[in-house]
Amino acid sequence: MFKKGLVEEVKALADKGYGNCLSLRQAVGYKEVLEFLSGDINFEQCVKKVKSNTKKLAKKQMTWFNSDGRIKWVRTDEYSSSSELIENILILIKDYGKNGKN
């Protein structure tokens, strides 16, 4: 994220007056960079916080997804071709449409 210009993106948004925007101040990556840009933390601390908060968010999302029985995980590495993967996904969609559930 940093190599792809996260700091520059956040700075540009802040410069346009969005620095106090609630969604910007809550978004992982953005809130930490805002702290860095305001001088509350240094760059190293910013990177560390972004990594930590990204991992926490991913864990929270996985917990939520795993608790929903309607979700069917599809491992893309279990298929020998993209057409085989697509076929399986279409079967899952078709079955879901028939049953309205799992």
C-alpha positions as CSV (number, residue, x, y, z in Angstrom):
1,M,0.0,0.0,0.0
2,F,2.8,2.4,0.8
3,K,4.8,1.5,-2.3
4,K,1.6,2.2,-4.4
5,G,1.2,5.7,-3.0
6,L,-0.9,5.5,0.1
7,V,0.7,8.4,1.9
8,E,0.4,10.6,-1.2
9,E,-3.3,9.6,-1.7
10,V,-4.1,10.4,1.9
11,K,-2.2,13.7,1.8
12,A,-4.0,14.7,-1.4
13,L,-7.4,13.9,0.2
14,A,-6.5,15.8,3.3
15,D,-5.3,18.8,1.2
16,K,-8.7,18.8,-0.5
17,G,-10.3,19.2,2.9
18,Y,-11.3,15.6,3.5
19,G,-8.9,15.1,6.5
20,N,-11.8,15.3,9.0
21,C,-14.1,13.1,7.0
22,L,-15.4,10.3,9.3
23,S,-15.0,7.5,6.8
24,L,-11.4,8.6,6.0
25,R,-10.5,8.8,9.7
26,Q,-11.9,5.3,10.3
27,A,-10.5,3.4,7.2
28,V,-7.6,1.1,7.9
29,G,-4.5,2.6,6.4
30,Y,-6.0,6.1,6.0
31,K,-6.4,6.8,9.7
32,E,-2.8,5.8,10.5
33,V,-1.4,7.9,7.7
34,L,-3.4,10.8,8.9
35,E,-1.7,10.3,12.3
36,F,1.6,10.3,10.5
37,L,0.9,13.4,8.5
38,S,-0.2,15.3,11.6
39,G,3.0,14.4,13.3
40,D,1.4,12.2,16.0
41,I,3.5,9.2,15.0
42,N,6.6,8.6,12.9
43,F,6.6,6.7,9.6
44,E,7.9,3.5,11.1
45,Q,5.1,3.5,13.7
46,C,2.6,4.3,10.9
47,V,3.6,1.3,8.9
48,K,3.5,-1.0,12.0
49,K,0.0,0.2,12.9
50,V,-1.3,-0.2,9.3
51,K,0.0,-3.8,9.3
52,S,-1.4,-4.6,12.7
53,N,-4.8,-3.0,12.0
54,T,-5.0,-4.7,8.6
55,K,-4.4,-8.1,10.2
56,K,-7.1,-7.4,12.9
57,L,-9.6,-6.4,10.3
58,A,-8.9,-9.5,8.2
59,K,-9.3,-11.7,11.2
60,K,-12.6,-9.9,12.1
61,Q,-13.9,-10.4,8.6
62,M,-12.9,-14.0,8.5
63,T,-14.7,-14.7,11.8
64,W,-17.8,-13.0,10.4
65,F,-17.7,-14.9,7.1
66,N,-17.1,-18.2,8.8
67,S,-20.1,-17.8,11.0
68,D,-22.4,-17.5,8.0
69,G,-23.4,-20.9,6.8
70,R,-24.6,-19.5,3.5
71,I,-21.1,-18.8,2.4
72,K,-19.3,-21.4,0.4
73,W,-15.6,-21.0,0.1
74,V,-14.1,-21.9,-3.3
75,R,-10.4,-22.7,-3.3
76,T,-9.1,-21.6,-6.6
77,D,-5.9,-23.7,-6.3
78,E,-8.0,-26.9,-6.3
79,Y,-8.9,-26.6,-10.0
80,S,-6.7,-27.4,-13.0
81,S,-8.2,-24.7,-15.2
82,S,-10.2,-21.6,-15.0
83,S,-13.1,-23.2,-16.9
84,E,-13.3,-26.0,-14.3
85,L,-13.4,-23.3,-11.6
86,I,-16.1,-21.4,-13.4
87,E,-18.2,-24.5,-13.9
88,N,-18.1,-25.3,-10.2
89,I,-19.1,-21.7,-9.3
90,L,-22.0,-21.8,-11.7
91,I,-23.2,-25.1,-10.1
92,L,-23.0,-23.5,-6.6
93,I,-25.0,-20.5,-7.8
94,K,-27.5,-22.8,-9.5
95,D,-27.9,-24.9,-6.4
96,Y,-28.2,-21.9,-4.2
97,G,-31.0,-20.5,-6.5
98,K,-32.9,-23.9,-6.3
99,N,-32.6,-24.3,-2.5
100,G,-32.4,-20.6,-1.5
101,K,-29.7,-21.8,1.0
102,N,-26.6,-23.8,1.3
